[in-house]
């Protein structure tokens, strides 16, 4: 009975201390204007900003200047057809390449299509001809619009020439088989519009959660670092003698988890619905996947926060990593094409399995079992960073004014 009574007393004391740390950390968050900005204002505004920027998912009526040195019926037909596509608008037909370049320099056009003088003659004599496409590469979407439209028109015209040049004995059906032996139908899965927002914004939403947690928690750690450096006589509650290492880490992490549960509802549920982004996943699977992701991000941030010596340190060390983490995630560049070193390095950060798993569940409709690798990796990261966070806070607990708080070094 005495052992049971003692165990219950320890559990009660630990629960009270954890709750006290949790409550104090919530107060610390709301007392710090910078942390409030990172925890609430940035997740509120940034998803809307990115979604608005990419709301027009594809380019329509991209302006194209045409240089027609052939001046034949075939070149004019080609120009008419490419102008009729939804992605391209021909703003003018010129005989001089320099004039078309001037229009492009003035941003009246974003591409130039050049027909050589021998274009029609080579086609009618059965030889291969070439068209030159010059494109403003400040946006890959212009290049995509011009290239795909020109390719589709050239294929259609090529098929028509093949049909016309075949013997008259051929039936229409046999001619169709000759020019199009394999019938194919393009079905765009998951991203039905082929748009940039449906492709990129879900990954950015996950990265925003990762980076804002990292910056906010590290800012709190930098504030504590400044107090240690200035020997502030009133240390945070989480460093008072009755708060042990495990209680500190659990209390703080539960505070962050509570706040970001609300943030995730806005970022991952409301924003995609506002902008009609693909949402093919089961909400239950998304919720189960986000739990280890948030845990891994929180403990990762708490581990790094111990190295922050000032409030400004997170800006200098972490802000520039956003673009790097997006590339390392494998969303914009295939993981299989990465060198082994960078592929291994990418799995140090929770954002990598978080982005890969969330996009597959949320956008592609994968089940939790189909992202088992990413799901397990997030739990492993959460466990490893939890241990590192405990070691970090234990070190800080022991070295935070041990002369003033001798009992803190015994926990």
C-alpha positions in Angstrom: 0.0 0.0 0.0 2.9 2.3 0.8 4.4 1.7 -2.6 1.1 2.3 -4.3 0.6 5.5 -2.3 4.1 6.7 -3.2 3.6 5.9 -6.9 0.3 7.8 -7.0 1.9 10.7 -5.2 4.7 10.8 -7.9 2.2 10.6 -10.7 0.1 13.4 -9.2 3.2 15.6 -8.6 4.4 14.9 -12.2 1.0 15.7 -13.7 0.7 18.9 -11.7 4.2 20.0 -12.7 3.6 19.1 -16.4 0.3 21.1 -16.3 2.1 24.0 -14.7 4.8 24.0 -17.4 2.1 23.7 -20.1 0.2 26.7 -18.7 3.3 28.8 -18.3 4.4 28.0 -21.8 1.1 29.1 -23.2 1.5 32.4 -21.3 5.0 32.7 -22.7 3.7 32.3 -26.3 1.0 34.9 -26.0 3.2 37.3 -24.1 5.8 37.3 -27.0 4.6 39.3 -30.0 7.2 37.8 -32.3 6.1 34.2 -31.4 2.5 35.1 -31.9 3.3 36.4 -35.4 5.0 33.1 -36.3 2.5 30.8 -34.6 -0.7 32.5 -35.8 -0.3 35.4 -38.2 2.2 33.7 -40.6 0.1 30.5 -40.9 -3.0 32.6 -41.3 -1.7 34.8 -44.1 1.1 32.8 -46.0 -1.2 30.0 -47.2 -3.6 32.5 -48.6 -0.8 34.5 -50.2 0.7 31.4 -52.0 -2.8 30.1 -53.0 -3.7 33.5 -54.4 -0.5 33.8 -56.4 -1.0 30.4 -58.0 -4.8 30.5 -58.1 -4.7 30.7 -61.9 -3.2 27.3 -62.2 -2.2 27.4 -65.9 -1.3 30.1 -68.4 -4.0 31.0 -70.9 -3.6 33.2 -74.0 0.2 33.5 -73.5 1.4 36.1 -76.0 3.4 34.8 -78.9 5.1 36.8 -81.8 5.5 34.9 -85.1 8.1 35.5 -87.7 6.8 34.0 -91.0 9.6 34.0 -93.6 7.8 31.3 -95.5 4.6 33.3 -96.2 2.7 30.3 -97.6 -0.7 28.7 -97.1 0.8 26.0 -94.8 2.6 28.5 -92.5 -0.6 30.6 -92.3 -2.6 27.5 -91.4 -0.2 26.6 -88.7 -0.4 30.1 -87.3 -4.2 30.1 -87.4 -4.3 26.8 -85.5 -1.8 27.7 -82.8 -3.7 30.9 -82.3 -6.9 28.9 -81.9 -5.5 26.9 -78.9 -6.5 28.1 -75.5 -3.0 28.5 -74.3 -1.5 30.8 -77.0 -2.4 34.2 -78.4 -0.6 35.3 -81.5 -0.1 39.1 -81.2 1.4 39.7 -84.6 3.1 38.1 -87.6 6.4 39.7 -88.8 8.9 39.1 -91.5 11.8 40.4 -89.5 13.2 38.6 -86.4 14.5 41.9 -84.9 11.0 43.4 -84.8 9.7 40.3 -82.9 12.7 40.6 -80.5 11.8 44.2 -79.8 8.2 43.2 -79.0 9.6 40.5 -76.6 12.0 43.0 -75.0 9.0 45.3 -74.4 7.1 42.4 -72.8 4.4 42.6 -75.4 5.3 38.9 -76.1 6.9 36.1 -74.2 7.9 34.0 -77.1 8.8 33.9 -80.8 7.9 31.2 -83.3 10.1 31.3 -86.4 9.1 29.8 -89.8 12.1 29.4 -92.1 11.7 30.3 -95.8 11.9 26.7 -96.9 9.3 25.5 -94.4 6.5 24.7 -96.9 8.8 23.4 -99.7 10.4 20.9 -97.3 7.1 19.6 -96.0 5.6 19.2 -99.6 8.7 17.4 -100.8 8.6 14.9 -97.9 11.6 16.2 -96.0 11.8 17.0 -92.4 11.5 20.7 -91.6 12.3 22.7 -88.4 10.6 25.5 -86.6 12.5 27.6 -84.0 10.8 28.6 -80.7 12.4 31.3 -78.6 10.9 31.7 -75.2 11.2 34.0 -72.2 12.4 31.6 -69.5 11.6 33.9 -66.6 8.5 31.7 -66.3 8.5 28.0 -67.2 4.7 28.2 -67.7 5.1 30.3 -70.9 7.6 27.7 -72.2 5.1 24.9 -71.4 2.2 26.7 -73.1 4.1 27.5 -76.3 5.9 24.1 -76.7 2.8 22.0 -76.1 0.6 24.0 -78.4 3.2 24.0 -81.2 3.8 20.3 -80.8 0.1 19.4 -80.9 -0.5 21.5 -84.0 2.5 20.1 -85.8 1.4 16.5 -85.0 -2.1 17.2 -86.3 -0.8 18.7 -89.5 1.7 15.9 -89.9 -1.1 13.3 -89.7 -3.1 15.1 -92.3 -0.2 15.1 -94.7 0.4 11.4 -94.2 -3.3 10.7 -95.0 -3.2 12.8 -98.2 0.0 11.2 -99.5 -1.2 7.6 -99.2 -2.7 5.7 -102.2 -6.3 6.3 -102.9 -7.1 2.6 -102.5 -6.6 3.0 -98.8 -9.9 3.4 -96.9 -10.3 6.1 -94.4 -10.2 3.6 -91.6 -6.9 2.1 -92.8 -5.4 5.6 -93.2 -6.4 6.4 -89.6 -4.6 3.2 -88.5 -1.6 4.1 -90.4 -1.2 7.6 -89.0 -2.4 6.8 -85.5 -1.7 3.0 -85.0 -2.1 3.2 -81.2 -5.1 5.2 -80.0 -4.3 6.9 -76.7 -6.3 9.1 -74.4 -4.7 11.4 -71.9 -6.1 11.2 -68.4 -4.5 13.5 -65.9 -4.7 11.9 -62.5 -4.7 13.8 -59.2 -4.0 17.1 -60.8 -6.8 17.3 -63.4 -5.9 20.8 -64.6 -2.2 20.2 -64.8 -2.0 23.3 -62.7 0.9 24.7 -60.6 -1.2 25.3 -57.5 -2.5 21.7 -57.2 1.1 20.5 -57.6 3.0 22.9 -55.3 0.7 24.5 -52.7 0.0 21.3 -50.6 3.7 20.9 -50.2 4.1 24.5 -49.2 1.3 24.2 -46.6 3.2 21.4 -44.9 6.5 23.3 -45.1 4.8 26.4 -43.5 3.8 24.4 -40.5 7.4 23.1 -40.2 9.1 26.4 -40.5 6.8 28.5 -38.3 7.1 25.9 -35.5 10.8 25.9 -35.9 11.1 29.7 -35.9 8.6 30.3 -33.1 10.1 27.7 -30.7 13.6 28.7 -31.5 12.7 32.3 -30.8 11.5 31.3 -27.4 14.7 29.4 -26.9 16.7 32.4 -28.0 14.8 34.5 -25.4 15.8 32.1 -22.7 19.4 32.2 -24.0 19.5 35.9 -23.6 18.2 35.7 -20.1 20.8 33.1 -19.3 23.5 35.3 -20.8 22.2 38.4 -18.8 21.8 36.2 -15.7 18.2 37.2 -15.3 17.3 36.5 -11.6 13.8 35.3 -12.5 14.1 32.2 -14.7 11.2 30.7 -16.5 8.9 28.5 -14.6 10.1 25.5 -16.5 13.5 25.9 -14.9 12.3 26.1 -11.3 13.4 23.3 -9.0 10.2 21.3 -9.0 10.1 20.8 -12.7 12.1 17.8 -14.0 13.4 17.3 -17.5 10.6 15.0 -18.7 7.9 17.3 -17.3 9.4 20.3 -19.0 9.6 18.7 -22.4 6.1 17.1 -22.1 4.5 20.3 -20.8 6.1 22.6 -23.5 5.4 20.1 -26.3 1.7 19.7 -25.3 1.3 23.5 -25.4 2.7 23.7 -28.9 0.6 20.7 -30.0 -2.6 22.3 -28.7 -1.9 25.5 -30.6 -0.9 23.9 -33.8 -3.9 21.6 -33.8 -6.0 24.7 -34.5 -3.4 26.0 -37.0 -3.4 22.7 -38.9 -7.2 22.8 -39.2 -6.9 26.2 -41.0 -3.9 25.4 -43.1 -4.6 21.9 -44.2 -8.4 21.7 -44.2 -9.8 25.2 -44.8 -7.3 26.7 -47.2 -7.4 23.8 -49.8 -11.2 23.9 -49.7 -11.2 27.7 -50.3 -9.1 27.4 -53.4 -10.6 24.1 -54.7 -7.3 22.2 -54.4 -7.5 18.4 -54.8 -8.7 16.7 -51.6 -8.9 13.0 -52.3 -7.6 11.7 -49.0 -9.6 10.4 -46.1 -9.7 13.0 -43.3 -9.0 10.3 -40.7 -5.8 9.2 -42.5 -4.7 12.9 -42.8 -5.3 13.4 -39.0 -3.4 10.2 -38.1 -0.5 11.3 -40.4 -0.3 14.8 -39.1 0.0 13.7 -35.4 3.6 12.2 -35.8 4.5 15.1 -38.2 3.6 17.7 -35.6 5.4 15.7 -32.8 8.6 15.4 -34.9 8.5 19.1 -35.8 8.0 20.2 -32.2 10.8 18.0 -30.8 13.1 18.9 -33.6 12.5 22.6 -32.9 13.0 22.1 -29.1 16.3 20.3 -29.8 17.5 23.2 -32.0 16.2 25.9 -29.5 18.9 25.0 -27.1 21.5 26.3 -29.5 19.9 29.7 -29.9 21.7 32.4 -28.0 19.5 35.3 -29.0 16.0 36.0 -30.4 17.6 36.9 -33.8 19.5 33.6 -34.1 16.6 31.7 -35.8 16.3 34.3 -38.5 20.0 34.0 -39.4 20.2 30.3 -39.2 16.8 28.9 -40.3 14.8 31.3 -42.6 17.0 30.6 -45.7 16.4 26.8 -45.3 12.8 27.0 -46.6 13.7 26.8 -50.3 16.4 24.1 -49.6 13.9 22.0 -47.7 11.4 22.3 -50.5 13.9 20.9 -53.0 15.1 18.2 -50.6 11.5 17.0 -50.1 11.4 15.5 -53.6 8.3 17.4 -54.6 10.0 19.7 -57.2 12.8 17.3 -58.1 12.5 13.5 -58.0 14.1 11.8 -55.0 15.4 9.1 -57.4 17.4 11.7 -59.2 19.1 13.0 -56.1 22.7 12.0 -55.1 22.7 9.5 -52.1 24.2 12.1 -49.8 21.4 14.7 -50.3 18.8 11.9 -50.2 20.1 10.8 -46.8 20.4 14.4 -45.5 16.8 15.1 -46.5 15.5 12.5 -44.1 17.0 14.4 -41.1 14.2 16.9 -41.5 10.6 16.1 -40.6 9.5 18.2 -43.7 10.7 15.5 -46.1 8.5 12.6 -45.1 5.8 15.0 -44.1 5.5 16.5 -47.5 5.8 13.2 -49.4 3.3 11.5 -47.2 0.8 14.4 -47.0 0.8 15.0 -50.8 0.2 11.3 -51.5 -2.7 11.1 -48.9 -4.3 14.5 -49.4 -3.9 14.9 -53.2 -3.6 11.3 -54.5 -6.0 9.6 -52.1 -3.4 7.2 -50.7 -4.2 5.3 -47.5 -2.1 5.3 -44.4 -0.7 1.8 -45.2 0.5 3.2 -48.6 2.6 5.8 -46.9 3.9 3.4 -44.2 7.5 4.3 -44.8 6.9 8.0 -44.3 4.6 7.4 -41.4 7.1 5.2 -39.6 9.9 7.6 -40.3 8.0 10.4 -38.7 7.5 8.4 -35.5 11.2 7.5 -35.5 12.1 11.1 -35.9 9.7 12.1 -33.1 11.3 9.5 -30.8 14.9 10.5 -31.6 14.2 14.2 -31.3 12.3 13.7 -28.1 15.3 12.1 -26.6 17.6 14.9 -27.9 15.2 17.5 -26.6 15.2 15.9 -23.1 19.0 15.9 -23.1 19.0 19.5 -24.3 16.7 20.6 -21.5 18.4 18.5 -18.9 21.7 20.2 -19.7 20.1 23.6 -19.5 18.3 22.7 -16.3 21.5 21.7 -14.6 23.5 24.7 -15.9 20.8 27.4 -15.3 22.0 29.1 -12.1 22.7 25.8 -10.2 23.9 27.9 -7.2 20.5 29.6 -7.0 18.5 26.4 -7.7 20.5 23.5 -6.3 17.7 21.0 -6.4 17.2 21.5 -10.1 20.5 19.7 -10.7 19.2 16.6 -8.9 16.3 16.0 -11.2 
